[in-house]
Amino acid sequence: MLPQLITEIPGPRSLQLAKDLKQYECRNVTFTAANWPVFWKKAEGCNVWDEDGNRYLDLTAAFGVAGLGHGWSAQAMRDQSGEMIHAMGDVHPTALKLEVCKLLSEMTFERWGGSSNRGKTTLSNSGSEAVESALKTAYMVTAKAGIICFQDSYHGLGYGALLGSGLEKFRLPFVDQLAPLRELLDFPRKTADLALLKSQLGAIDSSAMGALIVEPIQGRGGKIVPPEGFLQILRDWCDEHQVVLIFDEIFSGFNRTGKLFACDWEEVTPDIICVAKSMSGGYPISACIGKAEIMDYWPESEGEALHTSTFLGNPVGCAMAVASLREHGKSTTAELVSERSAYLLRLLKNLESPLIKEIRGRGLMIGIELIHPDRSPAGDICGRILTEMMQQGIFMLADGAHGNVLAFTPPFTLTDDELDHIVARLDRILTLCSQ
Ligand SMILES: Cc1ncc(COP(=O)(O)O)c(C=O)c1O
């Protein structure tokens, strides 16, 4: 449904709630200004309603989580919460936990290498925790603490996850508490950049490096699709140097790019894959899935898990994940993304604005990098565009190291009419902002 606005945006109730929240929440968390944020009250499909009764279209899928649409797994949640909302994940688990682990194995290592190639999983509650499980696994396997990662990469903000993050705005404030053993590589944007990658890899002392972590398509770094051949170079180098290859598909996974996983585009498989976000459609649940022989470096539990948490394998999250994973496993879901992506890209490529530097992405993970004639980078213009779009009833976010990449990561079910409406509004706002 198209947006329907009945108050100024933000409306009076959102403004009051923002004022009140400021009294009680750490001030670093929610950005507030005279025109930001609105408070969400209800969401369904591609629509969100705020506390003042305004209806919006959501181009963010709420950080990429609601790929199948807001509320898609709500029935599974209702059914399971009537039975039991919490169990003892690593002590007395549920059959649902087994089902999630089995589905994840089928969707990854069994699909990639045949049913004898099982994947084994550690569940957790957020993306950064899945990354931390992966980094710990790499250390278990190799006994080498060093981590190789990429400029402008984003793996979450937990300390372990920050070790492998390339977006310095998040890492530098805490750098003194992080171990220094880290190699940072340039993320290639075009085929010619692969030569630099090879030479950077060639210069690494691999005797200290246990993990190489990479997003097959950079998400928060600015929706950057690397050139073909990139993942294979990493695969070959890791094999040669006994380094565990970790694909962080927390954003790009589960059909976001038009295939089940972004690495499927290159048909290159990792040793470990991290997933979260769209895995359940809204419940905080994540997974680190590794080849069985890799995961079996962890010692058998003798009653005390070395890596676990209170809510690991929560039954409500698992029930929602089972429903979502089954839907993601259908080829029609990937086809829908490819079809919607082609339509959206056609519209975006017709935009003519001096503010646009590049339109890029894959599937429904698309970015418009902006330039500004007078000032570069264009993060400030991006902020203005996001605010204007919100005031037109459309939620968007910005990515990139400088916040100058308009991000399109909507639910997969946006209709032609909705996309026409969104791009027409964006066109008008780009014109306004370039004057
Ligand atoms: C690629 C990637 N990895 C890890 C994370 C961290 O996930 P979380 O915020 O759930 O910790 C994110 C979050 O945006 C992400 O995009």
Ligand as a Chemical Component Dictionary entry (heavy atoms), coordinates in Angstrom:
data_LIG
# 
_chem_comp.id                   LIG 
_chem_comp.type                 NON-POLYMER 
_chem_comp.pdbx_formal_charge   0 
_chem_comp.three_letter_code    LIG 
# 
loop_
_chem_comp_atom.comp_id 
_chem_comp_atom.atom_id 
_chem_comp_atom.alt_atom_id 
_chem_comp_atom.type_symbol 
_chem_comp_atom.charge 
_chem_comp_atom.model_Cartn_x 
_chem_comp_atom.model_Cartn_y 
_chem_comp_atom.model_Cartn_z 
_chem_comp_atom.pdbx_ordinal 
LIG C1 C1 C 0 27.522 -8.076 7.266  1  
LIG C2 C2 C 0 27.124 -7.878 8.690  2  
LIG N1 N1 N 0 27.740 -8.600 9.642  3  
LIG C3 C3 C 0 27.433 -8.474 10.944 4  
LIG C4 C4 C 0 26.463 -7.588 11.343 5  
LIG C5 C5 C 0 26.162 -7.432 12.806 6  
LIG O1 O1 O 0 24.916 -7.930 13.128 7  
LIG P1 P1 P 0 24.238 -7.487 14.505 8  
LIG O2 O2 O 0 23.914 -6.038 14.376 9  
LIG O3 O3 O 0 23.012 -8.358 14.602 10 
LIG O4 O4 O 0 25.235 -7.762 15.574 11 
LIG C6 C6 C 0 25.796 -6.809 10.401 12 
LIG C7 C7 C 0 24.771 -5.839 10.783 13 
LIG O5 O5 O 0 24.335 -4.998 10.038 14 
LIG C8 C8 C 0 26.138 -6.957 9.036  15 
LIG O6 O6 O 0 25.544 -6.226 8.067  16 
# 
loop_
_chem_comp_bond.comp_id 
_chem_comp_bond.atom_id_1 
_chem_comp_bond.atom_id_2 
_chem_comp_bond.value_order 
_chem_comp_bond.pdbx_ordinal 
LIG C1 C2 SING 1  
LIG C2 N1 SING 2  
LIG C2 C8 DOUB 3  
LIG N1 C3 DOUB 4  
LIG C3 C4 SING 5  
LIG C4 C5 SING 6  
LIG C4 C6 DOUB 7  
LIG C5 O1 SING 8  
LIG O1 P1 SING 9  
LIG P1 O2 DOUB 10 
LIG P1 O3 SING 11 
LIG P1 O4 SING 12 
LIG C6 C7 SING 13 
LIG C6 C8 SING 14 
LIG C7 O5 DOUB 15 
LIG C8 O6 SING 16 
# 
